[in-house]
């Protein structure tokens, strides 16, 4: 395309040829030819067309992008509740989209865990909580998973629950008794008592529910008593009127017991049960005291009475077994076990019966209980561990090995670390030192055992005369749980007090008195060792003795203090703040 232009210059006309083309209909590109010169290019934009084109292009891109996001979230990420229209407005609701997606995966994860798809459910639960961190229910379930035997990491459980507290405005249920009860249970299990006190005081002004405030005060009081601050614990209970609650009676009785006043501890428990005759926590604590102190006549009397007023209370029936065994009436145990089986479901009694079998070397009771549990398909990891111990204590190491092999063949092997500890002891009892050494090292290298497992196994090794192995087990446990009372006091008084150097004794004694304080008897024995000539020149000796004297003085003040009131006016009906292991189990 061309035309002619005329220019008047110098008295003559010059001709310029013009040609050009459209650029997508949005502009005109024009080339102007000039004789003897390069063509001149000019572009003329059609701005209205460009504006309309960009608008149309943007709308198309928006819809195409929405479609791409829709298929990405639905097909690639598995977010089935996404809708096409939600993806179109995604830039304006990113925060809500993130929360909605998190809630979806949390719900899916919970459903999958309930249906047995544990791995997928756990993955979806964690992903969902990362997107919707305010969901208290999801945090609670995640904490239970972290704490479960398969995972065995209470620190992660504590971290998950602690982080949830900062979302109290979005989800007030983090200040509920279930959520806080679980958190304090885990802190107590890890023996983080100073943290329990700090957290309880920190949360006290943030909660309004009197039941939750009571739970916080009880937890703080319990922690104070654990670290030897008996007077502070008693003052807190008295000032909050919780001293006359079931938990108040329990805490006072246990504190009296630990400070060496068994008689007042028993009287406090009895008074508490008079005021709260149906409270099973008080009865649990009372029966545990009587069993540990081997007060068999009193235990038999208390259990028989409890059977009359609370015939559905299982602990009364199983404690009666211990009393019969302790009184030498062993022939009455099996008939009593049969009565228990006829009255209660095996799922509720199996653990207690196996525990009784271990403590009393009743292999026959253990075998009968295992048969009943297997018949009902509820023979699980805790039962396996107790069964293995019952066979060992019953003097049947070969039976222990056969039992472990049988469990593996059935596709339900015992947890590796526990199994290695049992195999090592069985081989040593049979004289197979080489096999025992291999299994024992595997046990020491294992993880996820609670402090009680180290303490229990060390006791059984020592009972069979394997003192060196018992000591190594305790050292391994102390490395994993450096402040554990039950591990440290065994290390100190059963092994290290006779060592030549005394350095290990001093270091572990420091850890013991700075953590959960032991009973008055242990403190007295520890003090007697420290003031002997052997430790006079250790620089830490004076500070240790002073600390022990302070704890003993607080205990003496508690023993000399006024008795707890028998009034129950104004007391609160509280849920148990120290949640049971059954509450934490993942089915």
Secondary structure, 3 states (H helix, E strand, C coil): CCCEEEEEECCEEEEEEEEEEEECCCEEEEEEEECCEEEEEEEEECHHHHHHHHHHHHHHHHHHHHHHHHHHHHHHCCCCCCCHHHHHCHHHCHHHHHHHHHHHHHHHHHHHHHCCCHHHHHHHHHHHHHHCCCCHHHHHHHHHHHHCCCCCCHHHHHHHHHHHHHHCCCCHHHHCHHHHHHHHHHHHHCCCHHHHHHHHHHHHCCCCCHHHHHHHHHHHHHHHHHCCCHHHHHHHHHHCCHHHCHHHHHHHHHHHHHCCCHHHHHHHHHHHHHHCCCCHHHHHHHHHHHHHCCCHHHHHHHHHHHHHHCCCCHHHHHHHHHHHHHCCCHHHHHHHHHHHHHHCCHHHHHHHHHHHHHHHCCHHHHHHHHHHHHHCCCCCHHHHHHHHHHHHHCCCHHHHHHHHHHHHHCCCCCCHHHHHHHHHHHHHHCCCHHHHHHHHHHHHHCCCCCHHHHHHHHHHHHHCCCHHHHHHHHHHHHHHCCCCHHHHHHHHHHCHHHCCCCHHHHHHHHHHHHCCCCCHHHHHHHHHHHCCHHHCCCCCHHHHHHHHHHHHHHHHHHHHCCCCCCCCCCCCCCCCCCCCHHHHCCC
